[in-house]
Amino acid sequence: MVDAKAEKKNNTTATIQMAQTSTMLVRMIRANHPVDVTGLLGTTIESEGRTLQTVTILAKYVYRDLKPGYGLNKIIVVCIPNGQLQDRYNPDTKHTIWLAGRDAPTLGEDFRVRVNLKRLKRIADWRVREIMCESPARSIP
């Protein structure tokens, strides 16, 4: 699974939908209640008679305002852990890489979650990489 995100001034999290992560349980506290929601991708897929591990990679584009338009500051590449690594990355609600997402449960929106890049990097530095972009002064409309 590969997804691209574009956000201004947010270098600390990346939002994903549950369909974008393997069956890792999202364990966290949300609105003072424990949450335990399963990702919708399987931990493996079958292809040409072989069993392959699923991997979720995010490319997060971070922009700055140029008025008019935007300039690309950096691209953050994030490798979200496979559900088979549950005990290492999110064993319980106190030890989690997740934060509440930008969804409105009261409006019936699908559950979303944000991965905390600092927490993920603390566990496995290689899972979060930044590519700095020296974009010229021109803007992206």
CORVENZI-V238045 format. One record per residue. PHI is phi as a letter, one per 20 degrees, with the letter a starting at -180 (999 if undefined). D_LAST is the distance of its C-alpha to the last C-alpha in Angstrom with 2 decimals. Layout:
BEGIN
phi:PHI d_last:D_LAST
phi:PHI d_last:D_LAST
END
This chain:
BEGIN
phi:999 d_last:28.21
phi:c d_last:24.79
phi:c d_last:21.78
phi:d d_last:18.26
phi:c d_last:16.85
phi:c d_last:13.70
phi:b d_last:14.59
phi:e d_last:14.14
phi:l d_last:17.37
phi:c d_last:19.71
phi:d d_last:21.69
phi:d d_last:24.85
phi:b d_last:24.51
phi:b d_last:23.02
phi:e d_last:23.54
phi:c d_last:25.32
phi:e d_last:27.21
phi:f d_last:30.87
phi:f d_last:30.41
phi:d d_last:28.48
phi:c d_last:31.40
phi:f d_last:34.94
phi:f d_last:37.96
phi:f d_last:37.77
phi:f d_last:38.80
phi:e d_last:36.36
phi:d d_last:38.91
phi:a d_last:37.92
phi:d d_last:38.76
phi:c d_last:36.57
phi:l d_last:37.63
phi:m d_last:40.90
phi:c d_last:41.75
phi:f d_last:41.90
phi:d d_last:39.49
phi:b d_last:40.39
phi:d d_last:37.94
phi:e d_last:37.97
phi:f d_last:35.00
phi:e d_last:34.98
phi:e d_last:34.74
phi:f d_last:38.15
phi:f d_last:38.99
phi:c d_last:39.86
phi:c d_last:39.27
phi:e d_last:41.67
phi:b d_last:40.65
phi:l d_last:43.15
phi:m d_last:46.01
phi:d d_last:44.54
phi:e d_last:43.40
phi:d d_last:40.07
phi:f d_last:38.59
phi:e d_last:35.25
phi:c d_last:32.51
phi:d d_last:29.23
phi:d d_last:26.49
phi:d d_last:23.19
phi:d d_last:20.20
phi:d d_last:18.33
phi:e d_last:14.99
phi:d d_last:14.93
phi:d d_last:11.90
phi:c d_last:12.24
phi:f d_last:10.66
phi:d d_last:9.87
phi:l d_last:9.52
phi:e d_last:7.18
phi:n d_last:4.59
phi:c d_last:6.80
phi:d d_last:9.41
phi:f d_last:11.73
phi:e d_last:15.15
phi:a d_last:17.30
phi:d d_last:18.22
phi:d d_last:21.27
phi:d d_last:23.53
phi:c d_last:26.05
phi:d d_last:29.20
phi:e d_last:30.63
phi:f d_last:34.43
phi:f d_last:36.39
phi:g d_last:38.69
phi:f d_last:41.70
phi:d d_last:40.81
phi:g d_last:41.07
phi:f d_last:43.84
phi:e d_last:41.99
phi:d d_last:38.62
phi:b d_last:39.44
phi:f d_last:43.22
phi:b d_last:43.27
phi:f d_last:41.37
phi:e d_last:42.06
phi:d d_last:40.80
phi:c d_last:37.37
phi:d d_last:33.94
phi:d d_last:32.46
phi:c d_last:31.13
phi:g d_last:30.67
phi:e d_last:27.52
phi:e d_last:25.28
phi:c d_last:27.41
phi:d d_last:29.73
phi:g d_last:33.16
phi:f d_last:34.47
phi:e d_last:32.07
phi:m d_last:33.11
phi:f d_last:29.84
phi:f d_last:30.28
phi:f d_last:31.10
phi:c d_last:28.33
phi:b d_last:28.85
phi:d d_last:27.08
phi:e d_last:28.41
phi:e d_last:29.23
phi:f d_last:28.14
phi:f d_last:30.65
phi:f d_last:33.52
phi:f d_last:32.72
phi:f d_last:32.49
phi:f d_last:35.77
phi:f d_last:37.53
phi:b d_last:36.10
phi:g d_last:33.97
phi:f d_last:32.88
phi:f d_last:31.10
phi:c d_last:28.14
phi:c d_last:26.51
phi:d d_last:23.61
phi:d d_last:21.82
phi:f d_last:20.45
phi:d d_last:17.46
phi:e d_last:17.65
phi:f d_last:14.09
phi:f d_last:13.96
phi:f d_last:12.52
phi:f d_last:9.47
phi:d d_last:6.11
phi:d d_last:3.82
phi:f d_last:0.00
END
